[in-house]
Amino acid sequence: MQSAYNRAVGEAFAALVVSECADGSFQRAVTSRKLADLPPNDTLIRVRYSSLNYKDALSATGHRGVTRHYPHTPGIDAAGEIVESDSARLKPGDEVIVTGYDLGMNTPGGFGQYVRVPSAWVVKKPDGLTLRESMALGTAGFTAALGAHQLQRHEVTPECGDVLVTGASGGVGSLAVAILSRLGYRVVAATGKAEAHGWLRALGAQEILSRDDLHDTSGKALLKERWGGVVDAVGGAILATAIKATKRGGCVVCCGNVASPELHTTVYPFILRSVTLQGVDSAAADMPLRAQVWQKLAGEWKPPPAVLAAIAREIALGELPPLIDTILQGRLQGRVVVAL
Ligand SMILES: NC(=O)c1ccc[n+]([C@@H]2O[C@H](COP(=O)([O-])OP(=O)(O)OC[C@H]3O[C@@H](n4cnc5c(N)ncnc54)[C@H](OP(=O)(O)O)[C@@H]3O)[C@@H](O)[C@H]2O)c1
């Protein structure tokens, strides 16, 4: 009998394709691709939803640290149904999630209606989430949840004091606010968007700071102890300031670098206050941790439906190109789910 895969192999499908122009610039357009264009991995997925992350915007604008070869379809997130897989673990019709690994970097990603990936990248969607909700969370939510996981691992409990979330109106930040407040932490959200204050309170933030308040220029090695924990999406001076103001035994989770990849600090927060600086690499999280964190995101860590609805809006593939510029400029609020 002809398999679903073989029936589908000649099919054309829609994808956002980024191409390099002769002058070195990059252009994006929704075009038709063939299943035969996808790499020869063992699992074919019909993508129903993807989402927009900062890394996708880097891939879509020719950032060689993310994507080496063009034309290319970005999209580090994909949720959909198995069409065919060589893995005994995955049956046609199973609803699955793929985030990170090489998806959307040098493997054609979730901004296309089909992806073909190694089965080792595939997480079965937990029952407590719809495919759409899984992409409202996506890599941003998974990363925020890894941040919460690291705070718990380092025994930062709600009793340890306020938790600071930076880049709070962005994808990682807004979901960190929602998840940490759901876990009982008193969340202080730092944002550069004055218009986002009310929205951040609705997500669960108890206090809002302006980004500028978190840029210490005193030259001091240590500041008054303020944070039990920190989830930082921006790096640079804001991260350095947060480390200086973290309480004894606290943990600072470093997730991103939208402000700067640089970090200028002294050793004093570490040797005088036992502060931990903990990195998160969501793309390479191992499968047992992935499955555990997605299970939590489908259960006791899942933001309430009204909060997820406030964070994520849905668009069609053709509406993506301008939003790629918006996220690169730091102007995107919340999450964008792409329906395919
Ligand atoms: N480690 C990992 O595994 C992992 C996973 C996912 C993402 N990331 C990284 O995390 C970062 C955030 O990703 P995202 O998808 O959440 O992006 P995003 O939606 O664009 O959010 C970033 C937010 O940071 C703030 N921001 C922007 N420019 C800034 C600047 N110059 N200085 C200070 N704050 C600025 C803005 O929030 P406000 O206006 O509210 O301040 C912006 O909304 C990126 O660097 C991304 O690569 C890492």
PDBQT file of the ligand as one rigid body, heavy atoms in Angstrom, charges set to zero:
ROOT
HETATM    1  N1  LIG A 401      18.542  30.862  25.772  1.00  0.00    +0.000 N 
HETATM    2  C1  LIG A 401      17.554  30.377  25.051  1.00  0.00    +0.000 C 
HETATM    3  O1  LIG A 401      17.359  29.186  24.943  1.00  0.00    +0.000 OA
HETATM    4  C2  LIG A 401      16.636  31.346  24.367  1.00  0.00    +0.000 A 
HETATM    5  C3  LIG A 401      15.373  30.951  23.922  1.00  0.00    +0.000 A 
HETATM    6  C4  LIG A 401      14.513  31.916  23.378  1.00  0.00    +0.000 A 
HETATM    7  C5  LIG A 401      14.955  33.214  23.233  1.00  0.00    +0.000 A 
HETATM    8  N2  LIG A 401      16.216  33.521  23.616  1.00  0.00    +0.000 N 
HETATM    9  C6  LIG A 401      16.731  34.880  23.522  1.00  0.00    +0.000 C 
HETATM   10  O2  LIG A 401      15.975  35.670  24.420  1.00  0.00    +0.000 OA
HETATM   11  C7  LIG A 401      15.868  36.988  23.909  1.00  0.00    +0.000 C 
HETATM   12  C8  LIG A 401      14.389  37.365  23.836  1.00  0.00    +0.000 C 
HETATM   13  O3  LIG A 401      13.760  36.585  22.856  1.00  0.00    +0.000 OA
HETATM   14  P1  LIG A 401      12.226  36.835  22.529  1.00  0.00    +0.000 P 
HETATM   15  O4  LIG A 401      11.858  35.865  21.463  1.00  0.00    +0.000 OA
HETATM   16  O5  LIG A 401      11.466  36.914  23.791  1.00  0.00    +0.000 OA
HETATM   17  O6  LIG A 401      12.324  38.302  21.871  1.00  0.00    +0.000 OA
HETATM   18  P2  LIG A 401      11.294  39.500  21.953  1.00  0.00    +0.000 P 
HETATM   19  O7  LIG A 401       9.902  38.971  21.915  1.00  0.00    +0.000 OA
HETATM   20  O8  LIG A 401      11.711  40.496  20.944  1.00  0.00    +0.000 OA
HETATM   21  O9  LIG A 401      11.516  40.112  23.392  1.00  0.00    +0.000 OA
HETATM   22  C9  LIG A 401      12.638  40.858  23.718  1.00  0.00    +0.000 C 
HETATM   23  C10 LIG A 401      12.230  42.038  24.619  1.00  0.00    +0.000 C 
HETATM   24  O10 LIG A 401      13.408  42.619  25.157  1.00  0.00    +0.000 OA
HETATM   25  C11 LIG A 401      13.223  44.021  25.323  1.00  0.00    +0.000 C 
HETATM   26  N3  LIG A 401      14.251  44.732  24.551  1.00  0.00    +0.000 N 
HETATM   27  C12 LIG A 401      14.343  44.851  23.218  1.00  0.00    +0.000 A 
HETATM   28  N4  LIG A 401      15.414  45.572  22.872  1.00  0.00    +0.000 NA
HETATM   29  C13 LIG A 401      16.021  45.917  24.023  1.00  0.00    +0.000 A 
HETATM   30  C14 LIG A 401      17.168  46.682  24.328  1.00  0.00    +0.000 A 
HETATM   31  N5  LIG A 401      17.942  47.223  23.390  1.00  0.00    +0.000 N 
HETATM   32  N6  LIG A 401      17.503  46.831  25.625  1.00  0.00    +0.000 NA
HETATM   33  C15 LIG A 401      16.760  46.268  26.589  1.00  0.00    +0.000 A 
HETATM   34  N7  LIG A 401      15.652  45.548  26.361  1.00  0.00    +0.000 NA
HETATM   35  C16 LIG A 401      15.287  45.371  25.090  1.00  0.00    +0.000 A 
HETATM   36  C17 LIG A 401      11.830  44.319  24.802  1.00  0.00    +0.000 C 
HETATM   37  O11 LIG A 401      10.941  44.216  25.915  1.00  0.00    +0.000 OA
HETATM   38  P3  LIG A 401      10.554  45.497  26.816  1.00  0.00    +0.000 P 
HETATM   39  O12 LIG A 401      10.196  46.587  25.843  1.00  0.00    +0.000 OA
HETATM   40  O13 LIG A 401       9.422  45.018  27.626  1.00  0.00    +0.000 OA
HETATM   41  O14 LIG A 401      11.755  45.871  27.621  1.00  0.00    +0.000 OA
HETATM   42  C18 LIG A 401      11.554  43.175  23.871  1.00  0.00    +0.000 C 
HETATM   43  O15 LIG A 401      10.181  42.991  23.694  1.00  0.00    +0.000 OA
HETATM   44  C19 LIG A 401      16.593  36.964  22.559  1.00  0.00    +0.000 C 
HETATM   45  O16 LIG A 401      17.935  37.380  22.738  1.00  0.00    +0.000 OA
HETATM   46  C20 LIG A 401      16.546  35.515  22.165  1.00  0.00    +0.000 C 
HETATM   47  O17 LIG A 401      17.563  35.178  21.268  1.00  0.00    +0.000 OA
HETATM   48  C21 LIG A 401      17.051  32.620  24.171  1.00  0.00    +0.000 A 
ENDROOT
TORSDOF 0
